Amino acid sequence: MTRSIAVLGGTGPEGFGLARRWTKAGEAVIIGSRDAQRAQEGAAKIKASIPNAQVSGDENSVACASADVVVLTIPFEGHAALLKHIKPAIRPGSIVVDATVPLAASVGGRATRTLGIWQGSAAQETAELLPDVAVVAAFQNIAADLLNGDGPVECDVIVCSDHAESIQSVRGLAAKIPGVRAIDGGKLENARILEQITALLVGLNIRHKGHSGIRITGLPDQAYKT
């Protein structure tokens, strides 16, 4: 199935890594940024390393208007403002994938803990502000440094949503990244757990100077298949 993926925050480490991996897998990717020129420069960088890459760059709302899947890889402090900005541009039937983590570092605290969110999680805030689209939580626990490398990413991606079909679509997208296994994590309310796990992983990475991820063991083989 041909689809276009807009990665908002695609000039940052995680967004750029996801955009690069999906472009390499043959997906059509639009890098979104507040600054269209920065987005275009990011796209040009990917094109320089991947022959025949289907990648472009544009301002966030313009990128959304051309996308079937919108992926949020942005700092939490700009989360609500961005959602209000892009809401009119999102196409009907689109999937919005939120990888945002409300780390306390965004307000001057420690990156090893999350902020309390009235809705329960950043992804649930997205669902409240964008009530007419399918919202999926995923990719919070995957290391940006690994995404920007060339080796397999040994990490499970837990995918949560109140829309079963969207879970399967995003699981398929996650599986495009070599080494990644994508698992159905249930309802969107479970996103708060994924966000808290990220804070734990940040602490582990600081303490042990690594790039940790998670692996879920003990499930039947079907749970890991997309």
C-alpha positions as CSV (number, residue, x, y, z in Angstrom):
1,M,0.0,0.0,0.0
2,T,1.3,3.4,-1.0
3,R,1.2,6.0,1.8
4,S,2.9,9.2,2.8
5,I,4.3,9.7,6.2
6,A,4.8,13.2,7.7
7,V,7.3,13.2,10.6
8,L,6.8,16.4,12.5
9,G,10.0,17.3,14.4
10,G,11.8,15.5,11.7
11,T,14.9,17.6,12.0
12,G,15.5,16.4,15.6
13,P,17.4,13.2,16.4
14,E,14.4,10.8,16.8
15,G,12.3,12.3,14.0
16,F,15.2,12.3,11.6
17,G,16.1,8.8,12.5
18,L,12.6,7.5,11.9
19,A,12.3,9.5,8.6
20,R,15.6,8.0,7.4
21,R,14.7,4.4,8.3
22,W,11.3,4.6,6.6
23,T,12.8,6.3,3.5
24,K,15.3,3.5,3.3
25,A,12.5,1.0,3.5
26,G,10.8,2.5,0.5
27,E,8.2,4.7,2.2
28,A,7.3,8.2,1.0
29,V,8.3,10.6,3.8
30,I,7.8,14.3,4.4
31,I,10.0,15.9,7.1
32,G,8.0,18.5,9.0
33,S,9.5,21.4,10.9
34,R,8.5,24.9,12.1
35,D,11.1,26.1,9.5
36,A,10.5,24.8,6.0
37,Q,14.1,25.4,5.0
38,R,15.4,23.3,7.8
39,A,13.0,20.5,6.8
40,Q,14.2,20.7,3.2
41,E,17.8,20.5,4.3
42,G,17.0,17.4,6.4
43,A,15.4,15.8,3.3
44,A,18.4,16.7,1.2
45,K,20.7,15.0,3.7
46,I,18.7,11.8,3.5
47,K,18.6,11.9,-0.3
48,A,22.4,12.3,-0.4
49,S,22.8,8.9,1.4
50,I,19.8,6.9,0.0
51,P,19.5,6.5,-3.8
52,N,16.0,7.1,-5.2
53,A,14.7,8.3,-1.8
54,Q,11.1,9.5,-1.7
55,V,11.6,12.2,0.8
56,S,10.8,15.9,1.0
57,G,10.6,18.7,3.6
58,D,8.1,21.4,4.5
59,E,6.5,23.4,7.2
60,N,4.6,21.3,9.7
61,S,1.0,22.1,8.6
62,V,1.9,21.8,4.9
63,A,3.5,18.4,5.6
64,C,0.3,17.2,7.4
65,A,-1.9,18.2,4.5
66,S,-0.1,15.7,2.2
67,A,0.2,12.8,4.6
68,D,-1.8,9.7,5.4
69,V,0.2,9.1,8.6
70,V,1.4,12.0,10.9
71,V,4.1,11.1,13.4
72,L,4.8,13.5,16.3
73,T,8.4,13.5,17.5
74,I,8.5,16.9,19.3
75,P,9.4,18.3,22.7
76,F,6.4,18.2,25.0
77,E,6.6,22.0,25.7
78,G,5.4,22.6,22.2
79,H,2.9,19.7,22.1
80,A,-0.5,21.4,22.6
81,A,0.4,24.5,20.5
82,L,1.5,22.3,17.5
83,L,-1.6,20.2,17.7
84,K,-3.8,23.3,17.5
85,H,-1.7,24.6,14.6
86,I,-1.9,21.5,12.5
87,K,-5.5,20.5,13.3
88,P,-7.0,22.3,10.3
89,A,-4.5,20.7,7.9
90,I,-4.8,17.0,8.9
91,R,-6.6,15.0,6.3
92,P,-9.8,13.0,7.2
93,G,-9.0,9.4,7.9
94,S,-5.4,10.1,8.8
95,I,-3.6,8.3,11.6
96,V,-1.7,10.5,14.1
97,V,1.1,8.6,15.9
98,D,2.4,10.3,19.0
99,A,5.9,9.5,20.2
100,T,6.0,12.5,22.6
101,V,7.2,12.0,26.2
102,P,6.4,14.7,28.8
103,L,9.8,14.6,30.5
104,A,10.3,16.9,33.4
105,A,13.4,18.3,31.6
106,S,11.1,20.3,29.4
107,V,10.3,22.6,32.3
108,G,13.7,22.6,33.9
109,G,13.4,19.4,35.9
110,R,15.1,16.0,35.6
111,A,14.8,14.0,32.4
112,T,14.5,10.8,34.5
113,R,10.9,11.5,35.4
114,T,7.7,12.4,33.6
115,L,5.3,15.3,34.2
116,G,1.8,14.7,35.4
117,I,-0.7,15.2,32.5
118,W,-4.3,16.0,33.1
119,Q,-5.4,13.6,30.4
120,G,-3.1,10.8,31.6
121,S,-0.5,11.0,28.8
122,A,0.7,13.1,25.9
123,A,-1.0,10.8,23.5
124,Q,-4.3,11.1,25.3
125,E,-3.9,14.9,25.2
126,T,-3.5,14.5,21.4
127,A,-6.7,12.4,21.3
128,E,-8.6,15.2,23.2
129,L,-7.3,18.0,20.9
130,L,-7.8,15.9,17.7
131,P,-11.1,14.1,18.3
132,D,-11.7,13.3,14.7
133,V,-8.6,11.3,13.9
134,A,-7.2,7.9,15.0
135,V,-4.5,8.5,17.6
136,V,-1.8,5.9,18.2
137,A,1.0,5.9,20.8
138,A,4.2,4.3,19.7
139,F,8.0,4.8,19.4
140,Q,8.6,6.4,22.8
141,N,11.1,3.7,23.9
142,I,13.3,3.6,20.9
143,A,16.8,5.2,21.1
144,A,17.4,8.0,18.6
145,D,21.1,7.1,18.4
146,L,20.2,3.6,17.2
147,L,17.7,4.9,14.7
148,N,20.4,7.2,13.2
149,G,22.8,4.3,12.9
150,D,22.9,1.6,10.2
151,G,22.6,-1.5,12.3
152,P,19.4,-3.3,13.4
153,V,17.5,-1.7,16.3
154,E,17.1,-4.3,19.0
155,C,13.9,-2.9,20.5
156,D,10.3,-3.8,20.8
157,V,7.8,-1.0,19.9
158,I,4.6,-1.2,21.9
159,V,1.7,0.3,20.0
160,C,-1.4,1.5,21.8
161,S,-4.7,2.9,20.5
162,D,-8.4,2.8,20.8
163,H,-8.5,2.0,17.0
164,A,-7.6,-1.6,16.3
165,E,-7.0,-1.1,12.5
166,S,-4.7,1.8,13.3
167,I,-2.7,-0.4,15.7
168,Q,-2.1,-2.9,12.9
169,S,-1.1,-0.2,10.4
170,V,1.5,1.3,12.8
171,R,2.8,-2.1,13.8
172,G,3.5,-2.7,10.1
173,L,5.3,0.7,9.9
174,A,7.4,-0.2,13.0
175,A,8.4,-3.5,11.5
176,K,9.9,-1.7,8.5
177,I,12.8,-0.9,10.8
178,P,15.3,-3.8,10.9
179,G,15.4,-5.5,14.3
180,V,12.2,-3.9,15.6
181,R,9.3,-6.1,16.8
182,A,6.0,-4.3,17.1
183,I,3.5,-5.5,19.7
184,D,-0.2,-4.6,20.2
185,G,-0.2,-2.8,23.6
186,G,-3.9,-2.3,23.9
187,K,-5.9,0.8,24.6
188,L,-4.5,4.3,24.3
189,E,-4.7,4.8,28.1
190,N,-1.6,2.5,28.3
191,A,0.4,5.2,26.7
192,R,1.1,6.7,30.1
193,I,3.1,3.6,30.9
194,L,5.1,3.8,27.7
195,E,6.0,7.4,28.5
196,Q,7.1,6.5,32.1
197,I,9.3,3.7,30.7
198,T,11.1,6.2,28.6
199,A,12.1,8.2,31.7
200,L,13.4,4.9,33.2
201,L,15.4,4.2,30.1
202,V,16.9,7.7,30.1
203,G,18.1,7.2,33.6
204,L,19.6,3.8,32.6
205,N,21.4,5.4,29.7
206,I,22.8,8.2,31.8
207,R,24.0,5.8,34.5
208,H,25.5,3.1,32.2
209,K,26.3,5.3,29.1
210,G,24.3,3.2,26.8
211,H,21.3,3.2,24.4
212,S,18.8,1.0,26.1
213,G,15.5,-0.3,24.7
214,I,12.9,-2.9,25.8
215,R,12.2,-6.4,24.8
216,I,9.0,-8.2,25.8
217,T,9.5,-12.0,26.3
218,G,7.2,-14.9,26.9
219,L,4.4,-14.1,24.4
220,P,3.2,-16.5,21.7
221,D,4.9,-16.1,18.3
222,Q,1.8,-14.5,16.8
223,A,2.1,-11.5,19.2
224,Y,5.3,-10.5,17.4
225,K,4.1,-11.0,13.9
226,T,2.7,-8.2,11.7
